[in-house]
Amino acid sequence: ATADITTPTFFEGFENLTLGAANGWSTTNLGGGSAWATTTSAAYSGAKSVRLNNISNTPGFIDELITPSIDLTQFASPRLYYKVAYANITATDNITNTFQILSSVDCGKTWGVRRTYTETALETVSPQNSTFTPTSQSQWREDNINLSSFVIYSNIIFKFKFVAGEGNNLYLDDINLNNTTSISEMES
């Protein structure tokens, strides 16, 4: 099958994206509760990001955000960049959250873990019991994953997987390959 993204550019800032539409982006919500959704309450750039409203999730629930398929042969030295914002909760946190970024080169039949975050490694601000919403760019962090060993794959997908424990909200923005800059960022 041909990849959804076949050009050497991939940037998603969630400004005009409808999750689950015929655009290759999908979500799974195993167990119910909150799911990944676009939000206008916070963004690193532009006006939107995706949020997992984890402060109201039940421990053990699994939520996944899955990208369109990408032809990595179009990229010289591919790196997956993303911005993340997360707060833990204070004192009562007895069940830890798990956040992973995975990839699949066989249309989602099997997945390999590219990065796993412990709860404290995921934090971008101090723990708080009130609902976390990032209010400035300083509350976000940009991370990246080297994908050079995957440059031979013409059809790869990525999954952002969160297993709820006790914790606060998680936000993602500006998911891209090779640190591409969005048009809105170039104008500012």
C-alpha positions, -999 to 999 in steps of 0.1 A, spaced: 0 0 0 11 35 -7 18 57 23 -5 86 32 25 110 33 48 106 3 66 139 3 96 149 24 75 171 46 54 161 76 41 186 101 9 185 122 0 213 145 -37 202 148 -50 236 136 -73 221 109 -73 184 118 -103 163 126 -92 132 144 -106 100 129 -115 116 96 -103 102 63 -69 118 68 -49 89 83 -51 101 119 -69 78 143 -75 72 180 -83 42 201 -99 45 235 -96 12 254 -117 12 285 -137 43 279 -132 76 297 -114 105 281 -98 101 247 -73 121 227 -91 151 212 -81 184 196 -85 214 220 -82 252 218 -75 255 255 -37 252 249 -11 251 221 26 255 217 21 272 184 -12 283 167 -44 279 185 -49 241 189 -32 210 202 -43 175 212 -51 167 248 -57 136 268 -80 147 297 -62 123 321 -72 139 353 -106 123 350 -94 90 335 -96 56 353 -63 38 360 -56 12 334 -74 29 305 -53 30 273 -55 58 248 -37 59 215 -31 86 189 -20 71 156 -4 91 127 -10 86 90 15 63 72 47 80 61 72 72 34 105 76 53 126 70 22 119 107 13 139 119 43 177 119 45 181 116 82 146 113 97 139 124 132 104 125 148 99 158 167 70 166 190 61 190 218 47 177 250 32 193 281 23 173 312 18 178 349 16 150 375 -6 153 406 7 157 441 7 133 471 -21 108 461 -3 95 430 0 58 438 -5 44 403 19 56 376 11 66 341 30 52 311 36 71 279 52 55 249 59 63 213 58 33 191 62 26 153 49 -1 129 62 -10 95 35 -36 88 3 -15 89 -1 -18 127 1 -56 130 32 -53 152 46 -23 171 81 -15 183 87 8 212 108 39 202 106 58 236 91 51 270 85 79 295 83 74 332 59 98 349 86 121 362 105 121 329 73 132 312 66 161 335 71 196 320 58 215 351 56 208 389 28 185 401 -6 200 407 -40 187 418 -60 212 398 -66 206 361 -34 212 342 -36 235 311 -2 249 298 -3 287 298 30 295 281 56 279 258 79 274 287 55 247 301 62 226 269 92 206 260 103 195 225 116 159 223 127 139 193 135 103 182 162 94 157 147 73 129 177 70 107 176 32 109 141 33 95 149 53 63 144 21 42 107 20 51 82 35 26 52 29 49 57 36 87 31 47 112 36 61 147 15 56 179 15 78 210 2 55 237 -8 65 272 -18 41 299 -36 60 326 -26 58 362 -32 87 385 -20 120 370 -30 151 352 -36 161 316 -12 155 287 -9 177 256 9 171 223 16 196 195 37 202 165 44 166 156 68 166 126 97 150 109 130 168 107 119 198 128 99 214 100 85 248 108 48 255 102 38 285 81 22 301 112 55 299 131 74 314 102 50 344 101 54 351 138 
